[in-house]
Amino acid sequence: MAKNNAVGEYQRIIKDLKAKIYKPIYVLMGEEAYYIDQITNYISANVLSDAEKAFNQLTLYGKDVDAAAIINAARKFPMMGTHQVIIVKEAQNLKAIGDLDMYVQAPQKSTILVIAAKHKAIDKRTKFLKKAAEIGEVFESSKLYDSDIPQWISTYLKAKDITISEKAAFLLKEYLGTDLSKIANELEKLMITLPAGSKSINDDNVIQNIGISKDYNTFELNKAISNRDMLKGLMIADYFARNPKDNPMVLTIISLFNHFSKLLTYHMLKDKSKESVAAKLKINPYFVNDYKSAAQNFSATKTVQVINLLREYDMKSKGWGGNTSSDGELLKELLLKILY
């Protein structure tokens, strides 16, 4: 059952499928939809030939069927083929999913049943899930932490023989968030824009093609605040205020919160060697000097005060206390309180 090593488990499952090693049931579940979609799509596209799909491949939806209907479909024999594929999408909406235990106790050997439950996990205490894990694959894909995204981007591109700079990966994470499907889609588009023969992506490629401003982004805002550069910070805040759709307050605060949370961790470390800091903060060694510099401008006490301010302004941006100020005004006010 995959949770903490979703990438490795995903690769293993795909490798088996490519080798035509099929299991009678695949239960794919979890908050991160990317790998669930990838496995489901591979089975849908590759297990049966186009001619076989017309008779032996069926897609159902959890909100439209019950366990009995799924079992009835799965127990049928394939027509003019060796396998039939039954895919149940949106299985998180399936009522009484535990009733599928009746099927997994004696599955149809010629059926490949895929249960795809996105954005949530199925109760692991059910007999159904325990038996499914014994006879098939139970794959759980959890959301990655914000700090894991740059490495995921690097790994994704490495598999395609493309490298990416640390800053470029950070910018993509800041701009796109943690939705792997969205990130993968943007990376595919970004690779298309590379000059012929180019095998590397840098921050200029990202800025030019993803829609991020070179000088006015959360990376530069964190840097300006860390350096106590009030003028640059206010210039970025003003740009964000004029472009709120591309720079929502909630994402700006999340970025600042992550930055200062790591800075607080840095203050608490006894071993401040580059390797130790990178490991503890879960960052690339490339960024360690940024935190070393920020720590000289923000003591541990001041860092705690900034984190409290970020929590306060996160609530204000959501209307707490009857606030009616715009996000741009709030951000400028927040910067003034942080830097003075």
Beta strands, then each sheet from edge to edge (+ up, - down):
strand 1: 25-30
strand 2: 57-61
strand 3: 84-89
strand 4: 111-118
strand 5: 137-140
strand 6: 163-164
strand 7: 200-201
sheet 1: 2+ 3+ 4+ 1+ 5+
sheet 2: 6+ 7+
end
